[in-house]
Amino acid sequence: MRRESYMQLLRKSGAGIASLLDQGFVFVTNAFRSGQAPPGISIQDCDQMAAKLRGDGWEVVVAAAYSETGQSLPHMASLWRRRP
C-alpha cells in the first residue's frame, strides 16, 4: 500500500488521527506498546521510540495504531511527529 493511500485510510479511521494530520503531524511508524512485543524479539517499543524522537527535537504524539486494512492494532501504537 502506498503511503498516500495509508494516510487516507488513517484519516477515516478516527477523528483523533484526522486531527493529528490537520495539525501538521506526520506519521512515523507503528510500534509495539511496552511489553507487547512477541517473546524473543528485541526491538524498541513505542515509548523508547518516542523518547528518541523527542531527544532529536520533535514534538511527538503516540496514538492508536491501525493496519493497512483499517483494523485496530491494540498491541501497537502509532507515532506521529512535527517540529515544535
PADODO-485047 format. One record per residue: x, y, z of N, C-alpha, C in turn. Coordinates in steps of 0.2 Angstrom, whole numbers, padded with zeros to 4 digits, always signed. Layout:
# residues N
XYZXYZXYZ
...
# end
This chain:
# residues 84
+0004-0006+0000+0000+0000+0000+0004+0006+0000
+0003+0011-0004+0007+0017-0005+0005+0021+0002
+0010+0025+0003+0009+0030+0009+0003+0034+0009
+0002+0037+0003-0004+0042+0002-0010+0038+0004
-0011+0032+0001-0017+0028+0002-0018+0026+0010
-0012+0025+0013-0012+0023+0020-0014+0029+0024
-0012+0035+0022-0014+0041+0026-0021+0043+0025
-0024+0042+0019-0031+0042+0018-0035+0037+0023
-0033+0031+0023-0036+0026+0027-0036+0028+0034
-0030+0031+0037-0029+0033+0044-0034+0039+0045
-0035+0043+0041-0039+0049+0042-0046+0047+0043
-0048+0042+0039-0055+0039+0040-0056+0035+0046
-0050+0032+0049-0051+0028+0055-0053+0031+0061
-0052+0038+0062-0055+0041+0068-0053+0048+0068
-0057+0052+0072-0056+0059+0072-0049+0061+0075
-0047+0057+0080-0040+0058+0083-0035+0058+0078
-0035+0054+0073-0030+0053+0068-0031+0059+0063
-0037+0061+0061-0038+0066+0057-0036+0073+0060
-0037+0074+0066-0035+0080+0070-0027+0080+0069
-0023+0075+0071-0016+0075+0070-0014+0077+0063
-0017+0074+0058-0015+0076+0051-0016+0084+0050
-0022+0086+0052-0024+0093+0052-0019+0098+0055
-0016+0095+0061-0012+0099+0065-0005+0099+0062
-0003+0095+0057+0003+0095+0054+0008+0090+0056
+0005+0085+0060+0009+0079+0062+0010+0075+0056
+0016+0071+0056+0017+0067+0051+0018+0060+0054
+0015+0055+0051+0016+0048+0053+0023+0045+0053
+0025+0042+0058+0032+0040+0058+0032+0032+0057
+0029+0029+0062+0028+0021+0061+0024+0019+0066
+0022+0012+0066+0018+0009+0071+0024+0005+0075
+0023+0005+0081+0027+0001+0086+0024-0003+0091
+0026-0008+0094+0023-0012+0099+0023-0007+0105
+0017-0008+0109+0017-0005+0115+0022-0008+0120
+0023-0005+0126+0028-0008+0130+0025-0014+0133
+0030-0019+0132+0028-0026+0135+0024-0030+0130
+0023-0028+0124+0018-0031+0119+0022-0035+0114
+0028-0034+0113+0032-0037+0108+0032-0045+0109
+0032-0048+0103+0032-0056+0104+0039-0058+0108
+0038-0063+0112+0044-0066+0116+0050-0067+0111
+0056-0065+0113+0062-0067+0110+0064-0061+0105
+0060-0056+0104+0061-0051+0099+0064-0045+0103
+0069-0043+0101+0072-0037+0105+0072-0031+0100
+0067-0027+0101+0066-0021+0097+0064-0015+0102
+0064-0009+0099+0062-0003+0103+0054-0003+0103
+0051-0001+0109+0044-0001+0109+0042+0007+0108
+0036+0008+0108+0034+0015+0106+0036+0020+0111
+0037+0018+0117+0039+0023+0122+0047+0025+0121
+0051+0020+0119+0058+0021+0118+0059+0025+0112
+0055+0023+0106+0055+0027+0100+0053+0034+0101
+0047+0035+0105+0045+0042+0106+0050+0046+0110
+0054+0043+0115+0059+0047+0119+0065+0049+0114
+0067+0044+0109+0072+0046+0105+0070+0052+0100
+0064+0052+0098+0062+0057+0093+0061+0064+0097
+0059+0063+0103+0059+0070+0107+0066+0072+0109
+0071+0067+0110+0078+0069+0111+0081+0072+0105
+0078+0071+0099+0080+0074+0092+0077+0080+0091
+0072+0083+0095+0069+0089+0095+0062+0089+0092
+0059+0083+0091+0052+0083+0088+0047+0083+0094
+0041+0086+0092+0035+0085+0096+0032+0079+0094
+0031+0075+0099+0028+0068+0097+0022+0066+0100
+0017+0063+0097+0011+0060+0099+0011+0053+0098
+0009+0049+0103+0008+0042+0102+0000+0041+0102
-0002+0038+0097-0009+0037+0096-0011+0030+0094
-0017+0028+0093-0020+0022+0091-0016+0020+0085
-0015+0013+0084-0012+0010+0078-0017+0007+0074
-0017+0007+0067-0021+0003+0063-0017+0000+0057
-0020-0006+0055-0017-0010+0050-0018-0006+0043
-0016-0009+0038-0017-0007+0031-0024-0008+0029
-0028-0012+0032-0035-0013+0031-0039-0009+0035
-0037-0005+0040-0041-0001+0044-0043-0004+0051
-0040-0010+0052-0041-0014+0058-0037-0011+0064
-0040-0010+0070-0036-0008+0076-0031-0013+0078
-0025-0010+0080-0020-0015+0082-0019-0013+0090
-0022-0016+0094-0022-0014+0101-0015-0015+0104
-0011-0020+0102-0005-0021+0105+0001-0016+0102
-0001-0012+0098+0003-0007+0095+0001+0000+0095
+0005+0005+0094+0004+0012+0094+0007+0015+0088
+0004+0020+0086+0007+0024+0080+0010+0030+0083
+0016+0032+0080+0020+0038+0082+0019+0043+0077
+0018+0049+0079+0017+0055+0075+0022+0060+0077
+0025+0064+0072+0030+0069+0074+0028+0076+0070
+0031+0081+0073+0031+0088+0070+0036+0092+0073
+0038+0097+0070+0043+0102+0073+0039+0106+0078
+0042+0108+0084+0038+0112+0088+0039+0119+0086
# end
